[in-house]
Amino acid sequence: MIVIELHIKLDGRQDMDTYSSPYSIKLRQITDEDFEAVLKWSKDTSFCLANGWELNRSPEELYSWWLRCVNNATDEFIRLGIEVNGDLVGYADLACIKGKSAELGLAIGESRLWGKGIGFAAAKLLMDYATTNMRISTFSAETHEANIRSRKMLEKLGFQEISRNGSEEYCGKNSQLIQYRLH
């Protein structure tokens, strides 16, 4: 079981209504008991549009999908839950794990928590874990040109833009995809 913890003291810019300073971010295995949080995310229209989730998914279909995520143990993919002070607020992925490389992915499930530094902290935790325990030395990531927060986070982590290939819908509009890499 993977459990990675970090305790962060917030500055005023990142103040979060729900959480007092300092707050604790933890990455941990996802479970079927996390479904209530996932169901809550599915009702956040901004989250769904930003992450390509179908709006108004039935709870049964969503639960079936979540169980597949929970039980999808492979050597090429890891999905961990992101907790803030004990509440599941999103997930962090390492995908396409091959040799010393992996693709990083993140989703913060409640749009009211976007821009608070949670994604940055979770990405840093996951990358540190992958570097130390899995010997990953090259990370890739992809985001939409219109997703300014994600682009800034990747750049703050040290990722470099390497290409602009493809496009897809982001928040209801077609957006250029940007590929990043960090060695």
C-alpha positions in Angstrom: 0.0 0.0 0.0 1.3 3.5 -0.9 0.8 6.3 1.5 2.7 9.5 1.1 2.2 12.5 3.4 3.1 16.2 3.3 2.2 18.9 5.8 2.1 22.4 4.3 1.7 25.8 5.9 -0.5 28.0 3.7 0.3 31.6 2.8 -2.6 34.1 2.5 -2.8 33.7 -1.3 -3.6 30.0 -1.0 -6.0 30.3 2.0 -8.7 27.6 1.8 -12.1 28.2 3.3 -12.6 24.7 4.5 -9.2 23.9 5.8 -7.2 25.6 8.6 -3.5 26.3 8.2 -1.4 24.3 8.2 -3.1 21.6 6.2 -2.0 18.0 5.4 -1.9 16.5 2.0 -1.7 12.8 1.7 -1.6 10.4 -1.3 -3.1 7.0 -0.7 -4.7 4.0 -2.3 -8.2 4.6 -3.6 -11.0 2.4 -2.3 -14.6 1.7 -3.1 -15.5 3.7 0.1 -14.3 6.8 -1.7 -17.4 6.7 -4.0 -19.3 9.4 -2.1 -16.6 11.9 -2.9 -16.5 10.8 -6.5 -20.3 11.1 -6.7 -20.0 14.7 -5.4 -17.4 15.5 -8.0 -19.7 14.2 -10.7 -22.2 16.9 -9.7 -19.6 19.7 -10.1 -20.3 20.9 -13.7 -16.9 22.8 -13.9 -15.0 19.7 -12.9 -16.9 17.5 -15.4 -16.3 19.9 -18.3 -12.6 20.3 -17.4 -12.0 16.6 -17.1 -14.1 15.2 -19.9 -16.6 13.6 -17.5 -20.1 13.1 -18.9 -22.6 15.4 -17.2 -25.5 13.7 -15.3 -23.9 10.3 -15.1 -26.1 7.8 -13.3 -24.7 6.8 -9.9 -24.7 3.1 -10.9 -22.6 3.7 -14.0 -20.2 6.0 -12.1 -19.9 3.4 -9.3 -19.1 0.7 -11.9 -16.4 3.0 -13.4 -14.9 3.8 -9.9 -14.7 0.1 -9.0 -12.7 -0.5 -12.2 -10.4 2.3 -11.2 -10.0 0.8 -7.7 -9.3 -2.7 -9.0 -7.1 -1.7 -12.0 -3.7 -2.9 -10.6 -1.1 -2.9 -13.4 2.6 -2.3 -13.6 1.9 0.6 -16.1 -0.6 2.6 -14.2 -1.1 3.9 -10.6 -4.0 6.0 -9.4 -3.8 7.4 -5.9 -6.3 9.5 -4.0 -5.4 13.0 -2.9 -6.5 13.8 0.7 -6.5 17.1 2.4 -7.0 16.9 6.1 -8.6 13.5 5.7 -11.1 14.5 2.9 -10.6 12.9 -0.5 -10.4 15.9 -2.9 -9.0 14.3 -6.1 -6.7 11.8 -7.6 -3.1 11.6 -9.0 -2.0 9.2 -11.7 1.2 7.8 -13.0 0.4 6.3 -16.4 2.4 4.7 -19.3 5.1 3.6 -16.8 7.9 2.1 -18.8 11.5 1.8 -17.6 12.4 5.2 -16.2 9.6 7.2 -17.6 5.9 7.9 -16.7 3.1 10.2 -17.5 1.8 12.4 -14.7 -1.9 13.2 -14.4 -4.0 15.0 -11.7 -7.6 15.9 -11.1 -8.9 18.0 -8.2 -12.6 17.0 -7.8 -14.1 20.1 -6.4 -13.6 23.2 -8.6 -13.8 25.5 -5.5 -10.4 24.0 -4.5 -8.7 24.8 -7.8 -5.8 27.3 -7.6 -5.0 26.5 -4.0 -1.7 24.7 -4.5 -3.2 21.2 -3.9 -2.4 19.9 -7.4 1.1 21.2 -7.2 1.7 19.6 -3.8 0.2 16.3 -4.9 2.2 16.2 -8.1 5.4 17.0 -6.2 4.7 14.2 -3.7 3.9 11.7 -6.5 7.0 12.6 -8.5 9.3 12.4 -5.4 7.8 9.0 -4.6 8.2 7.8 -8.2 11.8 9.1 -8.4 12.9 7.5 -5.1 10.9 4.2 -5.1 10.4 3.5 -8.8 13.6 5.1 -10.3 11.5 7.3 -12.6 13.6 10.0 -14.0 11.5 11.4 -16.9 8.0 12.6 -16.5 5.6 13.7 -19.3 2.3 15.5 -19.0 -0.3 16.9 -21.3 -2.8 19.7 -20.8 -5.0 22.0 -22.8 -3.8 25.4 -23.9 -6.9 26.9 -22.2 -6.0 25.3 -18.9 -3.9 28.1 -17.6 -3.7 26.8 -14.0 -2.4 23.4 -15.1 0.1 25.0 -17.4 1.5 27.2 -14.6 1.6 24.2 -12.2 3.6 22.1 -14.7 6.0 25.0 -15.4 6.4 25.6 -11.6 7.3 21.9 -11.2 10.0 22.4 -13.9 8.3 20.8 -16.9 9.2 22.2 -20.3 6.8 22.5 -23.2 8.0 20.0 -26.0 5.2 20.1 -28.5 1.7 21.2 -29.4 0.0 18.2 -31.0 -3.7 17.6 -31.3 -6.7 19.3 -29.8 -9.8 18.2 -27.9 -12.7 19.7 -26.0 -12.0 21.5 -22.8 -14.7 23.3 -20.8 -17.0 23.1 -23.9 -14.6 24.6 -26.4 -11.9 23.1 -28.7 -8.5 23.6 -27.2 -4.9 22.9 -28.4 -3.1 20.1 -26.5 0.3 20.9 -25.1 2.8 18.2 -24.3 5.4 18.7 -21.5 8.5 16.8 -20.3 10.7 16.9 -17.2 14.0 15.1 -16.9 
